């Protein structure tokens, strides 16, 4: 699947929406392409012929969320929860509250919001695809709720990129870690990984993957500090 990682999406006029704005965090969106009543619960529920773009979804029992849906290939139906580029103007060095509610520009670089990611992934069994230069997949992806620290759980790895999220070293493990931000340290380090690493993430002590960062990103030995771009996409597993 070819996911556009560089540059901005053109087309619709952009407007600004604040999701419970905290600090400098703000999510910028454009007019949604899907506006019929009865919102889909995630991008996988859109018609297969739908174009990639901005849509409104509504997880079960929750408020509506503006998301970017990747629909361009035969295995479309992906909800994009993160996209970044090393030349981004977005500061990823944000607070817990800002990460919780999301920030950035859905047309280009953004973080959907840990709370919204949790709301989506609690509905079904989801898989995840991390796209860098290559792709790394996991057949399970879920986040606990805020009281559980938005703890990450991954499944079995596949794909052309190494399994850097489940590092062999406990000091750089990300699977099963709680989410940390600069003002809420939940890592296993004696220091504060989110503060020293420039962005919120599921740190241990500290990382083999750093995608929420302004500058060259890291994915294990594939691109240690010189990844140009990233995207994180989720959708329900095909066997559930």
Secondary structure, 3 states (H helix, E strand, C coil): CCCCCCCCCCCCCEEEEEEEEECCEEEEEECCCCCCCCCECCHHHCCCCCCCEEEEEECCCCCEEEEEEECCCCCCCEEEEEEEECCCCCCCCCCHHHHHHCEEECCCCEECCHHHHHHHHCCCCEEEEEECCCEEEEEEEEECCHHHCCCEEECCEEECCCCHHHCCCHHHCCCCCCCEECCECCCCCCCCHHHHHCCCECCCCCCCEECCCCCCEEECCCEEEEECEEEEEEEECCCC
